[in-house]
Every structure is written in C-alpha cells, then in structure tokens.
Amino acid sequence: MKVICDRGALVEALNLAGQVALQRTPKPILQCVKLEATGGKLIVAGTDLEVAVHMIVEQVEITEEGQAVLPAEKLASIVRESADETITLETEEEHTHVRGSDSHFKVFGSPPGDFPPVEPFTGEADMEINAGQLHDLITKTEFATARENSRYAINGVLIEREAKKLAMVATDGRRLAMARGAVSGPGEAFNAIIPTKALKLLARLFDDPTESVRAALADNQARFATDRATLTTNLVEGNFPPYRDVIPRDQDRKAVFKTDLLASGVRRAALLTNEESKGVRMAFSAEQLQLTSRAPEMGEAEVNVPIESYSGDPVEIGFNPTFVVDALKIIDSDTVSIELKAPNKPGLLKTGPEFTYVVMPVSLG
C-alpha cells in the first residue's frame, strides 16, 4: 500500500476510529486500526468487538492498493503532530513508513488478516433520520444513563420507533430523560437498547447536521451510516424499565422559568452543598422560587429566582442540584417548566412534547 493523504482528513478518521480501539486488552490487535487503500479511497476501521467504526477518506492519492494494521494511538499521534498538509503512508510487509516533508516514522504493525471484520452499511435501512436531530436526541438522553449499575439494561439508551416518531429514553434509576423526534423510512415499529459508548461516538461521527443517517437493526446489532461512515454496535441485552410508569401524569403545580436564570440559580445554591447534604430545597410560590442549601462547617445559601408563571398551591421540595443542572445544560429552549405534585413525589421538567425529564426528590432532613 502506498497513499498520499490529506492530513486533516486522516487525523479526523484516526481520531474517530481510534475511539473504539482499546488501550488495555489481552488482544493487541484491538489496540489497532486497519487502513485499506482500494477503489480510490482510504478506509479506516476500528473495533473493540462491541462497537465498530468504518470511515471513508476520499482526499487521497493511491499509488498502490493494499492494507495495514497499525497501533491506533501511536499512528494518530504521529499524524496529529505533523505540520504538513499531506502525509505519505507506505507499507513494507507488516510495518508502515509514515512520511512528511521533514519526518519519517517506521511503525510496526500486525497482519491485516488478524483484524476482526468491520463492514460498511449494506442492504435496506429500517429508518432514516436527520443527523442534526439524531445528535439532539442523543445529547438530551445519554447524560442520564447509569454509569455503573448491575442492571446492565440501563447502561444504555432505549430507542423506540412508532410510525414516523422516534423516542429515546435513558435512566439511572434516580432520573429519566426522554426526547422525541421524527424519522422516515418503511421500517416497522421496534425498540432496542443502544450502549452509551456507541451513542456518544455516533454524535461525534455524524457531525454534519444536514446529513441523512440510515439505520438498521438485525442479529442483535444496530448499524448507523452516512455516505462516508458506518457505526455498528451490539445491542444491550435485557429489558428496559417500563418508563411510561415512571412519568407522572397528575401534577397539579406548574412553574415556568427562563432557562438561563433557573440554571444560574441552581448552580449558585449548589455551591454550599457537600456529599452529606447535597440537596437543594426549592420553595415554589406565585412570587418566586426560593432556593436554599446548607452544609455543616461550610455555611448556608439562599438564592431567589424570578418566576414567569405559577399555578397551584405553594410547595417545598428537595432535589439533587446536579441532576437539575444536567438537564438545564442540554435544553435549547428559552423557557422551561417544572411540574410538581408533592414533596415526596417526582418532579417533571419539560420543554414541550419533545423533551421530558423526571427527577426523584431527595430528603432534606
């Protein structure tokens, strides 16, 4: 293989494919990316056997077709640190020469035949969705997934399609985020749990909001693709919690806020909390929202947030401020509503039908 490649395009491909390469593994081949020069294009692939990325780099000049398997992190560092506009890659058996205008690296690799297969998207799609909307749905849900939990099914995000609607739902048992969007395509209704790692990579991989993303599910795998990239992931096994039962429907108190003012107020009130007293008391009334917190040996805080509108009787309730701020950070609406029932009942944060966030209250003693 011998190719001259646009350095910027190669850096992007190596960074993304390298995201799935493992840094520590008893299988050194999984620390590598596979490069294949064929058909006037350079294909860059990476996999950890759970998630796989297949990227096409078209800004190349191919002198000799071929393949190479090289350490992902080392190759990406070499190309990233170069100041050249183009990089030349030339293989000799199982090592590859990486050349710039003033540099030459000889990188030892592995046999291409040992690399696990990473395939492009083929066949019919079950659905299509705008990349910008997919990115928005991922952003508004993946933050609420469980990071470490024995209930493996909540370590991913539920994707649920009904007709032309797509819902994504995530929970860690103490909060739940649901976002809705529109899809097209002839596919039937389905639901699947996508690993959080794969969704985060999807958001980076498909960063052009004008692109259309094709998706298909088969054989316990999901595959997402545009014309230049494909991501394949194993699905999370297990049953997702019955999330519809968690979303409260009988809230009789509703407050509307400016999103930025509410976020600022909660962040400030959280400054005087600690692990022992990490809740913020929220007193809702028609006049304002009063936020108070206290922590032994630290002090007390009181922050008043103006309220746009309020209906229902006054109520006081405690929330983990981190959970509230996490949701407010990803909201792109100027206003947000909080719906409540009682101090011991979950709160419901909404920005219309497209985003719903349920957060459990905490005891303030």
C-alpha distance (Angstrom), angle and dihedral (degrees) to the residues before:
residue distance angle dihedral
M1 . . .
K2 3.77 . .
V3 3.80 122.5 .
I4 3.78 139.1 160.9
C5 3.80 107.9 -146.4
D6 3.78 136.3 -173.0
R7 3.79 102.7 -106.3
G8 3.80 96.7 -142.2
A9 3.81 93.2 51.8
L10 3.79 91.1 46.4
V11 3.82 92.3 49.9
E12 3.80 90.8 52.7
A13 3.80 92.7 49.3
L14 3.81 93.7 46.5
N15 3.80 92.6 47.2
L16 3.80 92.5 52.6
A17 3.79 98.3 40.4
G18 3.79 88.7 43.5
Q19 3.80 90.5 58.2
V20 3.80 89.7 76.8
A21 3.81 95.9 42.0
L22 3.80 111.0 104.0
Q23 3.79 120.0 -121.5
R24 3.80 94.3 -159.4
T25 3.78 120.1 32.2
P26 3.81 138.9 130.0
K27 3.82 85.7 -126.1
P28 3.84 107.0 70.4
I29 3.81 90.9 -169.6
L30 3.83 88.1 71.0
Q31 3.82 89.3 61.5
C32 3.79 88.2 64.1
V33 3.78 141.0 78.7
K34 3.77 124.0 -140.8
L35 3.80 120.8 -130.7
E36 3.80 119.9 -162.6
A37 3.81 124.1 -178.7
T38 3.77 109.3 -159.0
G39 3.79 139.6 135.9
G40 3.79 93.7 10.4
K41 3.81 92.4 -57.2
L42 3.80 137.6 94.4
I43 3.80 114.6 -132.5
V44 3.80 117.3 -156.6
A45 3.81 116.8 -166.1
G46 3.80 135.8 179.3
T47 3.81 134.1 174.5
D48 3.80 142.8 171.1
L49 3.84 90.7 -166.0
E50 3.83 89.2 -102.8
V51 3.81 99.8 59.6
A52 3.81 126.5 23.3
V53 3.81 132.4 -170.8
H54 3.83 125.0 -159.4
M55 3.82 114.7 -173.2
I56 3.80 131.5 -179.3
V57 3.80 120.2 -145.6
E58 3.79 111.0 -165.5
Q59 3.83 98.7 176.1
V60 3.82 92.6 88.2
E61 3.76 140.5 109.0
I62 3.81 111.1 -145.8
T63 3.78 118.1 -154.5
E64 3.80 95.5 167.6
E65 3.79 127.8 13.6
G66 3.78 119.6 -132.3
Q67 3.80 147.7 108.9
A68 3.80 139.7 -93.0
V69 3.81 134.8 -177.8
L70 3.80 112.8 -154.6
P71 3.84 138.1 168.4
A72 3.79 105.2 -82.6
E73 3.80 100.5 -145.6
K74 3.81 95.6 43.7
L75 3.80 95.1 46.8
A76 3.80 92.6 46.8
S77 3.82 90.9 50.3
I78 3.81 92.4 51.0
V79 3.79 93.7 49.6
R80 3.80 93.8 41.1
E81 3.80 93.9 53.1
S82 3.79 93.9 50.6
A83 3.81 118.8 102.0
D84 3.82 94.2 -156.8
E85 3.79 123.8 111.7
T86 3.82 91.0 -136.9
I87 3.81 134.9 32.5
T88 3.79 126.0 -155.7
L89 3.81 119.2 -143.3
E90 3.80 119.2 -168.8
T91 3.80 124.9 172.3
E92 3.77 127.6 -147.1
E93 3.80 110.5 -174.8
E94 3.83 104.4 -57.8
H95 3.79 99.4 -14.6
T96 3.78 129.5 73.8
H97 3.79 131.8 -148.4
V98 3.81 113.3 -138.9
R99 3.80 110.0 -164.0
G100 3.78 135.0 -174.2
S101 3.78 130.4 170.0
D102 3.80 92.6 -82.8
S103 3.80 104.0 15.8
H104 3.78 143.2 64.8
F105 3.80 125.9 -170.8
K106 3.77 126.1 -176.9
V107 3.79 108.3 -155.4
F108 3.80 122.1 -169.1
G109 3.77 115.1 -136.3
S110 3.80 143.2 176.3
P111 3.81 133.7 -102.3
P112 3.83 109.4 -77.3
G113 3.78 90.0 -138.3
D114 3.81 90.7 65.0
F115 3.81 93.7 59.3
P116 3.84 114.4 102.4
P117 3.82 113.3 -109.9
V118 3.80 115.5 -93.7
E119 3.78 111.6 -171.3
P120 3.83 132.7 -161.6
F121 3.81 121.5 -124.2
T122 3.80 112.2 -76.6
G123 3.78 133.6 170.0
E124 3.78 130.5 23.8
A125 3.80 123.5 -28.1
D126 3.79 121.0 -123.3
M127 3.80 90.0 -148.2
E128 3.79 144.2 -9.3
I129 3.77 127.0 -140.5
N130 3.78 135.1 178.5
A131 3.81 110.4 -100.3
G132 3.79 92.0 -132.9
Q133 3.78 91.5 54.7
L134 3.81 92.4 45.1
H135 3.80 89.5 52.6
D136 3.82 89.8 50.4
L137 3.83 92.8 50.3
I138 3.80 91.6 49.3
T139 3.81 92.9 47.9
K140 3.79 91.8 50.8
T141 3.80 95.9 51.2
E142 3.82 116.7 24.1
F143 3.83 93.2 69.8
A144 3.82 89.0 67.7
T145 3.81 96.8 55.6
A146 3.79 121.4 113.5
R147 3.80 113.1 -98.5
E148 3.80 97.8 -163.2
N149 3.75 118.7 10.9
S150 3.78 135.7 138.6
R151 3.79 88.1 -135.1
Y152 3.77 93.2 80.8
A153 3.82 94.4 -172.9
I154 3.82 91.7 72.3
N155 3.81 92.1 54.1
G156 3.78 86.3 82.7
V157 3.80 140.6 46.4
L158 3.79 122.7 -99.4
I159 3.80 114.0 -128.8
E160 3.78 112.7 -162.2
R161 3.79 125.5 -179.0
E162 3.78 125.6 -164.7
A163 3.82 116.6 172.3
K164 3.82 107.1 -52.9
K165 3.81 94.9 -16.9
L166 3.78 127.9 92.8
A167 3.80 123.9 -164.9
M168 3.80 125.4 -169.1
V169 3.81 118.2 -163.9
A170 3.81 131.9 -174.9
T171 3.80 133.1 176.6
D172 3.78 140.5 168.9
G173 3.79 94.5 -166.5
R174 3.81 94.6 -96.4
R175 3.80 98.9 61.1
L176 3.78 138.2 14.8
A177 3.80 130.8 -152.7
M178 3.80 124.2 -164.6
A179 3.81 127.1 -178.4
R180 3.79 128.1 -178.6
G181 3.79 133.3 -154.6
A182 3.79 143.6 157.9
V183 3.80 128.0 -94.3
S184 3.79 135.7 -178.4
G185 3.78 134.6 -152.4
P186 3.79 137.0 85.6
G187 3.79 97.2 -85.9
E188 3.79 121.6 129.1
A189 3.79 127.7 -122.5
F190 3.80 114.7 -67.8
N191 3.78 143.8 155.3
A192 3.79 130.5 -151.8
I193 3.80 138.4 164.3
I194 3.81 114.0 -122.3
P195 3.84 119.2 -160.2
T196 3.80 114.7 -110.3
K197 3.81 91.7 -125.4
A198 3.80 91.0 57.8
L199 3.80 93.4 48.4
K200 3.80 93.1 50.5
L201 3.78 89.3 51.4
L202 3.81 90.7 47.3
A203 3.80 90.0 56.9
R204 3.81 89.9 54.0
L205 3.79 96.1 40.0
F206 3.79 97.1 53.2
D207 3.79 99.8 43.1
D208 3.81 97.8 145.5
P209 3.83 103.4 93.4
T210 3.82 91.7 -158.3
E211 3.81 94.6 60.2
S212 3.78 123.5 101.8
V213 3.80 115.7 -129.9
R214 3.80 120.1 -149.4
A215 3.79 118.6 -153.2
A216 3.80 135.4 -171.3
L217 3.80 135.8 174.7
A218 3.80 124.2 -150.4
D219 3.80 139.7 140.2
N220 3.81 94.6 9.8
Q221 3.80 90.8 -54.1
A222 3.80 136.3 105.9
R223 3.79 121.9 -150.3
F224 3.82 125.5 -164.0
A225 3.79 122.9 -174.0
T226 3.77 148.5 170.8
D227 3.80 125.3 -176.7
R228 3.81 91.0 -84.5
A229 3.80 105.8 35.0
T230 3.80 143.4 31.4
L231 3.80 128.9 -164.3
T232 3.79 119.7 -166.1
T233 3.80 121.8 -172.3
N234 3.77 137.7 175.7
L235 3.78 112.9 -118.8
V236 3.80 122.2 -115.8
E237 3.78 110.2 -105.2
G238 3.77 122.3 -133.4
N239 3.78 137.1 51.4
F240 3.78 121.8 -61.1
P241 3.82 113.8 -131.2
P242 3.83 115.1 -94.3
Y243 3.78 92.4 -96.7
R244 3.80 96.3 -178.3
D245 3.81 88.6 66.8
V246 3.82 89.7 57.3
I247 3.81 97.1 54.5
P248 3.82 107.9 90.4
R249 3.80 116.9 -131.9
D250 3.79 104.1 -179.6
Q251 3.81 102.3 64.0
D252 3.83 110.4 148.2
R253 3.81 99.6 -177.1
K254 3.79 122.6 68.2
A255 3.79 130.2 179.9
V256 3.81 126.5 -175.6
F257 3.82 121.5 -156.2
K258 3.75 141.7 175.9
T259 3.80 101.1 -100.9
D260 3.80 96.5 -135.0
L261 3.82 93.9 47.6
L262 3.79 93.0 49.7
A263 3.82 92.2 47.3
S264 3.80 91.4 50.0
G265 3.79 92.4 48.7
V266 3.81 94.7 50.0
R267 3.81 92.4 46.2
R268 3.81 91.3 52.3
A269 3.79 94.2 46.5
A270 3.80 89.1 50.4
L271 3.80 91.5 59.9
L272 3.79 91.0 84.0
T273 3.79 98.9 49.3
N274 3.78 130.7 95.9
E275 3.80 139.4 -178.9
E276 3.80 92.0 -76.3
S277 3.82 95.5 47.5
K278 3.77 106.2 22.2
G279 3.79 97.4 147.4
V280 3.79 127.2 101.8
R281 3.80 118.6 -148.0
M282 3.80 112.5 -133.0
A283 3.80 117.8 -161.8
F284 3.82 110.4 -166.9
S285 3.79 121.8 -161.2
A286 3.79 138.5 147.4
E287 3.83 90.4 -96.6
Q288 3.81 101.5 50.6
L289 3.78 148.4 -44.3
Q290 3.79 112.8 -92.6
L291 3.80 115.3 -157.8
T292 3.82 119.2 -164.0
S293 3.77 133.3 175.5
R294 3.78 137.4 169.1
A295 3.77 137.0 -173.4
P296 3.80 127.2 -171.7
E297 3.80 112.9 -105.2
M298 3.81 90.3 6.9
G299 3.77 108.1 67.7
E300 3.77 142.6 -123.1
A301 3.81 135.2 -68.3
E302 3.79 134.5 -158.3
V303 3.80 122.1 -173.8
N304 3.80 125.9 175.4
V305 3.79 119.3 -152.1
P306 3.82 121.8 -165.2
I307 3.77 115.1 -120.0
E308 3.81 124.8 -141.5
S309 3.79 94.7 -156.4
Y310 3.79 138.8 -18.0
S311 3.78 133.5 -167.2
G312 3.79 127.3 -174.3
D313 3.79 135.2 31.2
P314 3.82 121.6 -42.9
V315 3.80 115.4 -88.7
E316 3.79 138.1 -177.0
I317 3.80 120.7 -148.3
G318 3.80 137.3 163.0
F319 3.81 125.1 -130.1
N320 3.76 135.9 176.5
P321 3.82 99.4 -106.4
T322 3.81 92.8 -146.8
F323 3.79 90.5 61.2
V324 3.80 91.6 50.6
V325 3.81 94.7 46.0
D326 3.82 91.8 47.1
A327 3.79 89.4 61.1
L328 3.80 96.0 41.9
K329 3.83 90.5 52.6
I330 3.79 93.1 62.6
I331 3.80 97.7 41.8
D332 3.81 113.3 107.6
S333 3.80 95.2 -172.2
D334 3.82 122.5 101.5
T335 3.80 91.6 -134.1
V336 3.77 134.6 39.1
S337 3.79 132.7 -171.5
I338 3.80 129.8 -143.6
E339 3.80 117.8 -158.2
L340 3.81 121.1 -164.0
K341 3.79 141.6 179.3
A342 3.82 109.0 -178.6
P343 3.83 140.8 -23.0
N344 3.81 91.2 -93.5
K345 3.81 96.7 44.4
P346 3.83 127.7 85.8
G347 3.78 120.9 -93.9
L348 3.79 122.7 -126.6
L349 3.80 120.5 -143.8
K350 3.81 116.5 -167.9
T351 3.79 143.4 172.6
G352 3.78 97.2 -172.1
P353 3.81 127.4 -66.2
E354 3.82 94.0 -43.0
F355 3.85 98.0 67.7
T356 3.81 131.2 33.8
Y357 3.80 125.8 172.5
V358 3.79 125.5 -174.0
V359 3.80 119.7 -164.8
M360 3.79 127.0 -177.1
P361 3.82 118.4 -129.7
V362 3.80 123.3 -116.8
S363 3.77 128.6 -139.3
L364 3.80 114.7 -110.0
G365 3.79 96.4 -168.7
